[in-house]
Amino acid sequence: MTILDTVDGLTGQTIVDLTRRHTIFEWSAQAAVDPIPVAGAKGCWFWTPEGKRYLDFNSQLMCVNIGHGDERVVRAIQQQAETLAYANPFMATEPRARLGRKLAEVCPGDIDVFFFTNGGAEANENAIKVARMFTGRHKVLSFYRSYHGGTAGAVMLTGDPRRWPAEPGMPGVVHVLNPYHGIQRGWDTADVALARIEETIQLEGPHTIAALFIEPVTGTNGVLVPPEGFIRGIRDLCTKYGILMVADEVMSGFGRTGEWFSVDHWRVVPDLMTMAKGLTSAYVPLGAVGMRRAIADYFQEKVFFGGLTYNSHPLGCAAALATLQVYEDDRLIENARRMGDLMKELLAGLEARHAIVGAVRSLGLFGIVELVKDRASMEPLAPFNGTSEPMKRLAKFFREEGLYTFVRMNTFFTNPPLIITEEELRHGFDIIDRGLFAAEAGQDKDKDSGVRS
Ligand SMILES: Cc1ncc(COP(=O)(O)O)c(C=O)c1O
């Protein structure tokens, strides 16, 4: 590297070439990755070194909830770095003290004690430990359509195909079916879904089950907003059998759904709650396990067997405190609700105009579109765990038009930062609208020329 490299910066192409040569991209065969070089970001936008701008319709990885480059959070990180960049986790620091108190204020019910981690997967790893230690039981239940992280235990909790290459892993994980069965089979009622879970609990032996992990609104597996009565029913089942209810709010928390946490929609208090992403809006890494007072009290006399060098990292805690202040000062949770109402209308508009839209779902600013070949068959536009030429063409269209969002299997997401304005939201949906018209035209062309998608 020359001095000039650091002064002038690298070109987008050089950044891409070097990152591809010397670093590994996640969940991908490396030859297939085609990253966007990112030089900077502000608000709902980011840009390349050459100045191509993208509207960030996925808050990067559903995490930059307050938007990019908020000076208040940047200053808090700078000030903390100058005062005390690090203290080991056996120390007590001011940002840690303040953050614990603040989270106790915003978390539901008597969840008012927290163990801080580096991210969501570690939060779930530690939630497994806490549940096992507290109950003395070893099994954990989770859903097939779920993602709980990429580390050894969390990836076993994960029900989706990202688990498969890690198997056989941690024993004692049992997966249960969600109320949703894909675009062709649709939804169970809450009663049917709950009865199936209760049957699994009975067959596994309730006295062997420490915890049931749920994403109250499932994230990457489809923004699955559960049927009315489901989350309360899960709470009741857990209480009935002495199983800890663990709400993974890593993606659905911190205003994403128009409440502080998605469980708040149903006024349910889980026993443990895991969080990350929106906690700091990803300005620096931080995750947490929140626990109800009775569970925390257990560790007054019993050892908490868990540790991380970066537990309660001062920079993470300071960033989280400043981020939580931004949610409050700028009334971002209210904005997520208001813009979420508009997004629901815009999603419904897509469904009305485009025959390839099989379903739309959203809660707050957590949204998804499922694409199908046609509404008669409801066959997904890409197979489960795969992609297709039409989905690739759509992703390419979004990218060329300056819209960044997450495209997965037969779906794409609409998860902008909570600061998004009406104008920006409409701009994003205008690109999506044109992309879907182009996809439909492409499909007709494929049909005429006999190409199978
Ligand atoms: C619901 C959920 N849980 C856990 C995780 C893992 O978090 P992390 O990537 O910070 O380890 C994610 C990440 O996307 C998630 O969506």
The ligand as an SDF file (V2000), in Angstrom:
LIG
                    3D

 16 16  0  0  0  0  0  0  0  0999 V2000
  -33.5850  -13.0100   14.2900 C   0  0  0  0  0  0  0  0  0  0  0  0
  -32.0840  -13.0280   14.2960 C   0  0  0  0  0  0  0  0  0  0  0  0
  -31.4300  -13.5870   15.3240 N   0  0  0  0  0  0  0  0  0  0  0  0
  -30.0900  -13.6220   15.3700 C   0  0  0  0  0  0  0  0  0  0  0  0
  -29.3230  -13.0970   14.3560 C   0  0  0  0  0  0  0  0  0  0  0  0
  -27.8350  -13.1650   14.4320 C   0  0  0  0  0  0  0  0  0  0  0  0
  -27.3020  -11.9290   14.7430 O   0  0  0  0  0  0  0  0  0  0  0  0
  -25.7530  -11.6140   14.4330 P   0  0  0  0  0  0  0  0  0  0  0  0
  -25.5870  -11.6920   12.9570 O   0  0  0  0  0  0  0  0  0  0  0  0
  -25.5610  -10.2410   15.0100 O   0  0  0  0  0  0  0  0  0  0  0  0
  -24.9320  -12.6200   15.1480 O   0  0  0  0  0  0  0  0  0  0  0  0
  -29.9600  -12.4980   13.2590 C   0  0  0  0  0  0  0  0  0  0  0  0
  -29.1770  -11.9300   12.1560 C   0  0  0  0  0  0  0  0  0  0  0  0
  -29.6500  -11.6140   11.1100 O   0  0  0  0  0  0  0  0  0  0  0  0
  -31.3740  -12.4740   13.2260 C   0  0  0  0  0  0  0  0  0  0  0  0
  -32.0380  -11.9390   12.1960 O   0  0  0  0  0  0  0  0  0  0  0  0
  1  2  1  0
  2  3  1  0
  2 15  2  0
  3  4  2  0
  4  5  1  0
  5  6  1  0
  5 12  2  0
  6  7  1  0
  7  8  1  0
  8  9  2  0
  8 10  1  0
  8 11  1  0
 12 13  1  0
 12 15  1  0
 13 14  2  0
 15 16  1  0
M  END
$$$$
